[in-house]
Amino acid sequence: MSRRSPVPAQDRRSLLRALGGLGALLTCGGATLLPGLAVGRDRVVRRRLDLWRSYAQSTQNLVAKLTTIRRSSLYLDGKPRSMPGTLVFIGPERLLLHDDDLAGSTTLIQGDRCTLLANADDPQNIAPLRPSATLKWLATHLVGAFAPPPEDLEQATALELSARLSRPRGAGIRLTVLPPQNSPARRIYRSMTLSLSPISGAVERIEIVESAGDNLVLELSETQKNLDRGQLAEVLRAIDPKQKKVRERH
């Protein structure tokens, strides 16, 4: 497949910009766990959450090859679109999703704030997105998929805040994160499912299913954890040469 196809990047930018205009602000840090949820978790869900914890609890940073796959009813040929890239997590709450293609973009998530940066060398292409309940929910839980959990096993993880966890049917070690029924996020997202390595507990795949039936898949491979400062800086320079300009705008 050609690495010059801009379609997935355009879709991600359009989707995120649309979300930037939805709903009122949501203070994710103030979200609470329903009483008794930690004690009453499904045993299979608890085991899968513990498996994820075993990997995430020591994560200071993480770098992985990323393949973004978009399936949409808007594609006339019915075929998914794919884009190679890089995913970088820097603890405690910074996530970068970078498209390799110059026609693509880099999505920067800092906590629950999102910024889109076009890969083309034009500082005008830096676009902070207006916060909304839906966008904040997605940003918080994407970061939460990699962020270290609380040391207290009965305390809610970032994946559980303003969410319900379930175990999907089928093969593989998977954990599904569902927006609560009263959440504005349900207007756009049906679920976010993490596929975990059965050996290490590392996140290998994230599938985001939208309420309209379309989906976005983030496939991770060749994951490296806890790179030293020099190695991490080299990766960031390679995928985000304009990172200084982004920081200055924040």
Rosetta silent file (secondary structure, phi, psi, omega in degrees, C-alpha in Angstrom):
SEQUENCE: MSRRSPVPAQDRRSLLRALGGLGALLTCGGATLLPGLAVGRDRVVRRRLDLWRSYAQSTQNLVAKLTTIRRSSLYLDGKPRSMPGTLVFIGPERLLLHDDDLAGSTTLIQGDRCTLLANADDPQNIAPLRPSATLKWLATHLVGAFAPPPEDLEQATALELSARLSRPRGAGIRLTVLPPQNSPARRIYRSMTLSLSPISGAVERIEIVESAGDNLVLELSETQKNLDRGQLAEVLRAIDPKQKKVRERH
SCORE:     score description
SCORE:     0.000 S_00000001
   1 L     0.000  139.523 -178.011    0.000    0.000    0.000 S_00000001
   2 L   -65.831  136.524  177.670    1.272    3.445   -0.861 S_00000001
   3 L   -82.756   -0.007 -178.236    2.617    5.432    2.081 S_00000001
   4 L   -95.004   -3.166 -177.794    1.504    8.618    0.348 S_00000001
   5 L   -68.907  120.583 -177.022   -2.243    8.033    0.832 S_00000001
   6 L   -89.070    1.318 -168.083   -3.549   10.880    3.006 S_00000001
   7 H   -61.186  -50.272 -177.889   -6.998    9.445    3.620 S_00000001
   8 H   -60.914  -40.189 -179.485   -6.617    8.041    7.186 S_00000001
   9 H   -63.763  -42.550  179.044   -4.899   11.208    8.417 S_00000001
  10 H   -61.792  -40.820  179.895   -7.580   13.395    6.891 S_00000001
  11 H   -62.234  -44.045 -178.324  -10.255   11.250    8.549 S_00000001
  12 H   -64.773  -42.431  179.624   -8.623   11.541   11.950 S_00000001
  13 H   -63.548  -44.511 -178.905   -8.259   15.302   11.649 S_00000001
  14 H   -63.478  -42.963 -178.748  -11.861   15.723   10.476 S_00000001
  15 H   -63.342  -47.752 -176.931  -13.214   13.506   13.235 S_00000001
  16 H   -66.582  -38.448  178.669  -11.268   15.218   16.009 S_00000001
  17 H   -65.476  -37.033  177.398  -12.139   18.699   14.780 S_00000001
  18 H   -64.608  -39.734 -179.508  -15.810   17.751   14.696 S_00000001
  19 H   -66.662  -29.195 -178.670  -15.593   16.466   18.259 S_00000001
  20 L   -60.440  -17.335 -178.458  -14.021   19.733   19.360 S_00000001
  21 L  -102.452    8.860 -174.291  -17.405   21.426   18.948 S_00000001
  22 L  -102.287  136.070  163.951  -19.525   18.978   20.955 S_00000001
  23 L    74.027  174.049  176.529  -20.856   19.263   24.466 S_00000001
  24 L   -90.196  168.907 -179.065  -19.910   21.082   27.653 S_00000001
  25 L   -67.365  144.596  177.572  -16.614   20.721   29.509 S_00000001
  26 L  -121.897  125.007  177.986  -16.124   17.567   31.532 S_00000001
  27 L   -87.857   93.586 -174.764  -13.772   17.537   34.506 S_00000001
  28 H   -64.888  -31.537 -179.890  -12.379   14.045   34.093 S_00000001
  29 H   -64.492  -20.933 -179.088  -10.257   14.363   37.207 S_00000001
  30 H   -95.464    1.361  178.956  -13.459   14.718   39.202 S_00000001
  31 L   -66.360  145.132 -176.405  -15.104   11.594   37.809 S_00000001
  32 L  -120.768  156.151  176.998  -15.874    9.004   40.455 S_00000001
  33 L   -85.600  137.112  178.711  -16.080    5.244   40.554 S_00000001
  34 L   -59.730  140.857 -179.240  -19.515    3.836   41.326 S_00000001
  35 L   -53.508  133.290  175.941  -19.708    2.539   44.932 S_00000001
  36 L    81.731   -2.899 -175.433  -18.648   -1.071   45.225 S_00000001
  37 H   -65.183  -42.312 -178.080  -17.326   -1.323   41.666 S_00000001
  38 H   -61.150  -38.698 -178.732  -13.760   -2.139   42.725 S_00000001
  39 H   -77.486  -35.192 -173.112  -15.010   -4.938   44.985 S_00000001
  40 H   -94.856   12.359  179.901  -17.677   -6.192   42.603 S_00000001
  41 L   -57.202  142.811  170.860  -15.675   -6.348   39.384 S_00000001
  42 L   -53.757  137.758 -175.523  -16.227   -9.414   37.261 S_00000001
  43 H   -61.832  -37.228  178.291  -13.431  -11.849   38.093 S_00000001
  44 H   -67.725  -41.777  176.447  -12.346  -12.146   34.447 S_00000001
  45 H   -60.693  -43.053  179.213  -12.323   -8.363   34.101 S_00000001
  46 H   -60.843  -43.306 -179.678  -10.259   -8.136   37.298 S_00000001
  47 H   -63.621  -40.867 -179.881   -7.714  -10.659   35.990 S_00000001
  48 H   -69.803  -37.008  176.465   -7.392   -8.794   32.704 S_00000001
  49 H   -66.021  -38.599  177.020   -7.087   -5.474   34.499 S_00000001
  50 H   -65.894  -37.112  177.196   -4.398   -6.977   36.720 S_00000001
  51 H   -62.973  -45.054  177.019   -2.554   -8.266   33.646 S_00000001
  52 H   -61.482  -43.110  179.166   -2.621   -4.755   32.163 S_00000001
  53 H   -57.249  -40.059 -175.482   -1.466   -3.299   35.504 S_00000001
  54 H   -59.495  -27.980  178.728    1.542   -5.627   35.576 S_00000001
  55 H   -92.390  -43.128 -172.298    2.882   -3.946   32.461 S_00000001
  56 H   -74.645  -25.752 -171.803    1.672   -0.375   32.902 S_00000001
  57 L   -63.485  -23.134 -179.744    2.702    0.107   36.533 S_00000001
  58 L  -108.937   13.502 -175.672    6.379    0.558   35.651 S_00000001
  59 L   -82.416  114.826  172.828    5.903    2.525   32.414 S_00000001
  60 L   -95.582  -38.516  172.560    7.758    5.842   32.368 S_00000001
  61 E  -153.395  163.903 -175.936    7.721    6.096   28.584 S_00000001
  62 E  -153.798  137.442  178.119    6.844    3.849   25.665 S_00000001
  63 E  -130.744  134.524  179.896    7.569    3.864   21.937 S_00000001
  64 E  -147.314  151.428  168.806    5.932    1.569   19.364 S_00000001
  65 E   -70.046  139.285 -174.663    5.428    1.229   15.644 S_00000001
  66 E  -123.685  132.948  169.628    1.865    2.225   14.872 S_00000001
  67 E  -118.655  118.795  179.132   -0.491    1.188   12.110 S_00000001
  68 E   -98.518  123.221 -178.184   -3.699    3.230   11.972 S_00000001
  69 E  -119.847  124.964 -178.654   -6.571    1.472   10.194 S_00000001
  70 E  -115.580  125.653  173.607   -9.790    3.298    9.411 S_00000001
  71 E  -115.116  125.945 -175.699  -12.989    1.544    8.338 S_00000001
  72 L  -143.485  143.483  175.623  -15.804    3.813    7.256 S_00000001
  73 L   -69.732  -10.450  179.564  -19.126    3.531    5.463 S_00000001
  74 L   -78.540  -16.650  179.449  -18.067    6.677    3.584 S_00000001
  75 L   -77.404  119.938 -175.732  -15.514    4.727    1.518 S_00000001
  76 L   -64.213  -33.127 -178.582  -17.188    3.852   -1.779 S_00000001
  77 L   -84.193   -5.938  177.752  -15.022    0.785   -2.333 S_00000001
  78 L    73.042    5.661 -177.043  -15.757   -0.524    1.165 S_00000001
  79 L   -95.443  145.670  177.348  -12.058   -1.130    1.829 S_00000001
  80 L   -71.726  156.620  176.127  -10.221    0.029    4.977 S_00000001
  81 E  -109.998  141.074 -175.039   -7.479    2.664    4.774 S_00000001
  82 E  -128.546  145.279  179.270   -4.138    2.143    6.517 S_00000001
  83 E  -141.766  125.772  175.715   -1.313    4.473    7.566 S_00000001
  84 E   -78.253  156.021  179.876    2.030    3.552    9.203 S_00000001
  85 E  -173.717 -157.224 -178.293    3.376    5.706   11.997 S_00000001
  86 E  -138.751  138.706  173.225    4.760    5.898   15.530 S_00000001
  87 E  -111.594  133.270  177.137    3.129    6.001   18.967 S_00000001
  88 E  -130.831  127.813  171.290    4.942    7.614   21.898 S_00000001
  89 E  -113.628  131.966  176.364    3.742    7.755   25.506 S_00000001
  90 E  -125.334  115.475 -176.908    5.602    9.932   28.020 S_00000001
  91 L   -63.576  148.500    6.923    4.449    9.593   31.623 S_00000001
  92 L   -93.055  -13.052 -170.113    2.359   10.648   33.278 S_00000001
  93 L  -153.752   34.291  179.273   -0.045   11.932   30.592 S_00000001
  94 E  -115.979  128.340 -178.433    1.497   12.779   27.205 S_00000001
  95 E  -133.893  133.078  176.824    0.638   10.731   24.094 S_00000001
  96 E  -121.148  132.254  174.873    1.699   11.282   20.477 S_00000001
  97 E  -119.362  108.558 -171.114    0.164    9.531   17.462 S_00000001
  98 E  -113.304  129.768  172.067    2.319   10.284   14.421 S_00000001
  99 E   -86.899  136.327  178.162    1.635    9.458   10.755 S_00000001
 100 L   -68.123  -31.201 -175.301    4.763    8.697    8.727 S_00000001
 101 L   -70.309  136.527  177.639    3.321   10.323    5.614 S_00000001
 102 L   -62.953  -23.931  177.303    4.129   14.030    5.097 S_00000001
 103 L   -80.453   -6.065 -178.836    0.503   14.473    4.056 S_00000001
 104 L   -89.269 -153.527 -175.226   -0.559   13.134    7.455 S_00000001
 105 E  -149.568  172.190  172.365   -0.520   14.632   10.919 S_00000001
 106 E  -121.959  123.876  175.593    0.606   14.204   14.503 S_00000001
 107 E   -94.640  123.209  179.576   -2.011   14.093   17.247 S_00000001
 108 E  -108.835  124.875  176.773   -0.674   15.362   20.586 S_00000001
 109 E  -118.768  122.997  176.562   -2.613   14.517   23.754 S_00000001
 110 E  -119.941   99.700 -174.578   -1.580   16.102   27.060 S_00000001
 111 L    68.658 -110.432  177.889   -3.909   14.794   29.739 S_00000001
 112 L  -115.122   14.959  177.750   -7.328   15.614   28.272 S_00000001
 113 E  -103.205  140.153 -178.761   -6.175   18.328   25.829 S_00000001
 114 E  -122.079  141.976  173.753   -5.618   17.576   22.145 S_00000001
 115 E  -134.114  137.264  175.605   -3.611   19.380   19.477 S_00000001
 116 E  -105.206  130.622  179.884   -3.350   18.477   15.800 S_00000001
 117 E  -125.769  114.971  176.968   -0.100   19.245   14.002 S_00000001
 118 E   -66.132  139.931 -178.843    0.147   18.782   10.227 S_00000001
 119 L   -67.606  -25.308  176.260    3.391   17.049    9.249 S_00000001
 120 L   -61.806  141.629 -172.833    4.016   19.636    6.524 S_00000001
 121 L   -76.600   77.191  179.204    6.465   22.259    7.799 S_00000001
 122 L  -142.918  108.986 -176.800    3.987   25.074    8.382 S_00000001
 123 H   -60.629  -19.019  178.017    3.551   26.485   11.924 S_00000001
 124 H   -71.370  -12.517 -178.343    0.045   27.656   10.969 S_00000001
 125 H   -86.655    7.954  173.599   -0.991   24.001   10.859 S_00000001
 126 E   -82.164  121.548 -173.013   -0.857   23.720   14.655 S_00000001
 127 E  -133.369   93.052  172.488   -4.501   23.465   15.735 S_00000001
 128 E   -62.264  139.257 -177.421   -5.482   23.143   19.424 S_00000001
 129 L   -96.939  137.432  179.788   -8.928   21.577   19.593 S_00000001
 130 L   -64.174  127.691 -176.563  -11.740   23.168   21.582 S_00000001
 131 L   -62.250  146.819  172.492  -12.441   20.934   24.617 S_00000001
 132 L  -149.717  163.471  179.756  -15.675   18.984   24.788 S_00000001
 133 H   -58.191  -42.497 -177.053  -16.996   16.166   26.939 S_00000001
 134 H   -67.904  -47.270 -179.758  -16.621   13.671   24.090 S_00000001
 135 H   -64.354  -40.212  179.453  -13.105   14.687   23.096 S_00000001
 136 H   -65.268  -38.661  179.051  -11.956   14.754   26.716 S_00000001
 137 H   -61.174  -48.535 -178.829  -13.368   11.271   27.330 S_00000001
 138 H   -62.669  -47.493 -178.039  -11.491    9.840   24.344 S_00000001
 139 H   -60.554  -46.095 -177.898   -8.229   11.656   25.151 S_00000001
 140 H   -61.578  -40.513 -176.785   -8.298   10.650   28.815 S_00000001
 141 H   -81.627  -27.711  171.565   -8.892    6.977   28.078 S_00000001
 142 H   -65.291  -45.673  175.895   -6.340    6.768   25.264 S_00000001
 143 H   -62.709  -41.141 -178.417   -3.720    8.167   27.644 S_00000001
 144 H   -62.661  -21.394  178.248   -5.079    5.901   30.368 S_00000001
 145 L   -66.986  -18.536 -177.183   -4.345    2.827   28.235 S_00000001
 146 L  -121.048  -16.524 -174.986   -0.619    3.449   28.829 S_00000001
 147 L   -72.567  143.626  177.351   -0.441    5.484   32.049 S_00000001
 148 L   -59.913  137.262 -179.633    0.749    3.802   35.270 S_00000001
 149 L   -81.337  167.910  174.077   -2.208    2.834   37.505 S_00000001
 150 L   -61.713  151.441  179.515   -2.577    3.733   41.209 S_00000001
 151 L   -67.764  -33.503  178.856   -0.615    1.523   43.583 S_00000001
 152 L   -70.766  117.784 -176.595   -3.784    0.704   45.523 S_00000001
 153 L   -65.151  -22.932 -179.030   -5.392   -2.234   43.692 S_00000001
 154 L   -92.862   -0.920  178.830   -8.873   -1.181   44.820 S_00000001
 155 L   -87.163  145.957 -177.648   -8.469    2.372   43.529 S_00000001
 156 L   -65.444  135.160  172.673   -9.919    3.250   40.135 S_00000001
 157 L   -82.957  169.558  178.186   -7.488    3.271   37.222 S_00000001
 158 L   -61.408  -27.411  179.229   -7.638    5.935   34.495 S_00000001
 159 L   -69.304  -24.594 -175.226   -9.433    3.370   32.327 S_00000001
 160 L   -94.316  -14.211 -178.607  -12.286    3.143   34.844 S_00000001
 161 L   -68.569  126.951 -178.192  -12.915    6.837   35.416 S_00000001
 162 L    52.655   43.719 -177.742  -16.208    7.815   33.801 S_00000001
 163 L  -159.259  164.190  172.336  -16.361    4.372   32.192 S_00000001
 164 E  -120.855  140.899  178.447  -17.485    0.773   32.586 S_00000001
 165 E  -103.406  142.351  176.228  -15.218   -2.200   31.901 S_00000001
 166 E  -144.485  170.923  178.928  -16.380   -5.410   30.266 S_00000001
 167 L  -115.797  113.352 -179.766  -14.894   -8.515   28.641 S_00000001
 168 L   -71.252  154.046  176.747  -15.796   -9.012   24.981 S_00000001
 169 L   -75.763  160.514  177.360  -16.478  -12.480   23.640 S_00000001
 170 L   109.222  178.629 -176.154  -14.042  -14.193   21.336 S_00000001
 171 L   -75.017  158.670  175.653  -10.393  -15.134   21.281 S_00000001
 172 L    93.901  159.603  178.297   -7.606  -13.105   22.820 S_00000001
 173 E   -92.352  102.772 -174.670   -7.083  -11.229   26.073 S_00000001
 174 E  -129.157  152.320 -179.761   -9.235   -8.138   25.616 S_00000001
 175 E  -136.352  124.373 -177.195  -10.714   -5.459   27.847 S_00000001
 176 E  -104.599  132.978  177.984  -13.493   -3.142   26.673 S_00000001
 177 E  -106.135  121.885 -175.296  -13.963    0.388   28.008 S_00000001
 178 E  -116.381  132.150  173.346  -17.542    1.668   27.651 S_00000001
 179 L   -62.785  143.264  175.919  -18.782    5.238   28.156 S_00000001
 180 L   -59.667  158.465 -176.588  -21.476    5.408   30.874 S_00000001
 181 L   -62.221  -29.557 -178.653  -25.045    5.561   29.615 S_00000001
 182 L   -94.084    9.597 -177.466  -25.409    9.207   30.641 S_00000001
 183 L   -85.784  136.576  174.805  -22.099   10.267   29.049 S_00000001
 184 H   -59.712  -22.702 -179.694  -22.084   12.597   26.014 S_00000001
 185 H   -61.339  -25.458 -179.306  -19.306   10.365   24.650 S_00000001
 186 H   -67.021  -17.240  176.912  -21.933    7.726   23.819 S_00000001
 187 H   -67.540  -25.777 -177.806  -23.208   10.006   21.063 S_00000001
 188 L  -113.537  -41.770 -172.065  -20.000    9.303   19.148 S_00000001
 189 E  -112.669  133.328  174.449  -18.327    6.237   20.695 S_00000001
 190 E   -88.232  -41.176 -177.093  -19.763    2.814   21.399 S_00000001
 191 E  -167.930  162.801  170.521  -16.614    1.318   22.912 S_00000001
 192 E  -131.171  119.290 -175.088  -12.829    1.222   23.103 S_00000001
 193 E  -113.836  127.441  177.000  -11.304   -2.274   23.278 S_00000001
 194 E   -98.489  130.201  171.274   -7.733   -3.026   24.318 S_00000001
 195 E  -101.238  126.393 -173.610   -6.075   -6.242   23.154 S_00000001
 196 E  -109.347  147.758  172.159   -3.359   -7.297   25.607 S_00000001
 197 L   -66.035  127.764 -179.882   -0.325   -9.491   25.271 S_00000001
 198 L   -68.282  -14.895 -178.682   -1.129  -12.702   27.216 S_00000001
 199 L   -94.187  -52.106 -174.734    2.484  -12.828   28.369 S_00000001
 200 L  -100.142  -24.169 -174.590    3.406   -9.253   29.325 S_00000001
 201 L    88.158    1.799 -179.941    0.060   -7.454   29.512 S_00000001
 202 L   -66.851  146.701  175.598    1.242   -4.802   27.037 S_00000001
 203 E   -72.771  122.955 -179.648   -1.387   -3.109   24.861 S_00000001
 204 E  -107.608  -19.277 -175.133   -1.055   -4.525   21.349 S_00000001
 205 E  -160.114  139.471  173.739   -4.175   -3.128   19.723 S_00000001
 206 E  -126.293  125.103  176.702   -6.840   -0.502   20.406 S_00000001
 207 E  -116.140  122.687  178.384  -10.135   -0.580   18.534 S_00000001
 208 E  -106.807  115.114  179.904  -12.475    2.396   18.804 S_00000001
 209 E  -101.031  126.200 -178.904  -16.006    1.612   17.606 S_00000001
 210 E   -89.425  157.545 -176.931  -18.183    4.593   16.823 S_00000001
 211 L   -61.262  -28.819  179.784  -21.907    4.734   17.421 S_00000001
 212 L   -78.523   -6.930  177.994  -22.527    4.944   13.670 S_00000001
 213 L   104.638  -15.641  176.017  -20.723    1.613   13.193 S_00000001
 214 L   -73.268  163.992  177.753  -17.412    2.876   11.744 S_00000001
 215 E  -147.987  161.399  178.277  -14.211    2.115   13.596 S_00000001
 216 E  -128.431  128.066 -178.568  -10.593    3.152   14.061 S_00000001
 217 E  -117.680  132.365  174.243   -7.892    0.605   14.930 S_00000001
 218 E  -112.402  110.580  179.399   -4.452    1.379   16.357 S_00000001
 219 E  -102.010  129.138 -177.453   -2.120   -1.618   16.001 S_00000001
 220 E  -110.306  142.112  175.910    1.145   -1.536   17.971 S_00000001
 221 E  -148.610  164.421  178.889    4.295   -3.546   17.301 S_00000001
 222 E    50.299   46.006 -177.433    7.984   -3.513   18.257 S_00000001
 223 E   -71.559  133.993  174.708    7.124   -1.808   21.544 S_00000001
 224 E  -120.785  137.138 -177.149   10.001   -0.425   23.609 S_00000001
 225 E  -120.548  143.022  174.702    9.535    0.705   27.209 S_00000001
 226 L    57.793   55.644  173.246   11.496    3.113   29.413 S_00000001
 227 L   -68.624  151.953  176.288   13.986    4.457   26.900 S_00000001
 228 L   -73.584  169.966 -171.893   16.708    6.652   28.356 S_00000001
 229 H   -58.532  -41.057 -179.092   16.495   10.409   27.885 S_00000001
 230 H   -65.980  -43.362  179.227   18.780   10.484   24.859 S_00000001
 231 H   -63.699  -42.683 -179.258   16.961    7.692   23.031 S_00000001
 232 H   -65.639  -41.986  179.004   13.580    9.271   23.696 S_00000001
 233 H   -62.055  -36.522  178.662   14.750   12.698   22.518 S_00000001
 234 H   -65.234  -41.732  178.206   16.007   11.133   19.292 S_00000001
 235 H   -63.222  -44.638 -178.280   12.620    9.523   18.627 S_00000001
 236 H   -64.746  -39.299  178.303   10.797   12.792   19.300 S_00000001
 237 H   -62.953  -36.392 -177.061   13.084   14.762   17.004 S_00000001
 238 H   -70.731  -35.777 -174.268   12.439   12.262   14.222 S_00000001
 239 H  -102.213  -16.818 -175.134    8.647   12.345   14.433 S_00000001
 240 L  -142.817   68.880 -177.408    7.953   15.846   15.734 S_00000001
 241 L   -65.365  -12.912 -179.307   10.593   18.377   14.618 S_00000001
 242 L  -105.229   21.220 -174.879    8.209   21.223   15.508 S_00000001
 243 H   -61.702  -31.113  179.160    7.586   20.101   19.100 S_00000001
 244 H   -62.788  -41.517  179.637    9.140   23.286   20.498 S_00000001
 245 H   -64.827  -36.793  178.879    6.560   25.422   18.682 S_00000001
 246 H   -64.715  -45.646 -179.498    3.756   23.262   20.042 S_00000001
 247 H   -62.108  -39.684 -178.879    4.998   23.636   23.631 S_00000001
 248 H   -63.117  -31.869 -179.784    5.314   27.394   23.264 S_00000001
 249 H   -74.951  -15.597  179.071    1.655   27.630   22.218 S_00000001
 250 L  -102.618    0.000    0.000    0.656   25.833   25.420 S_00000001
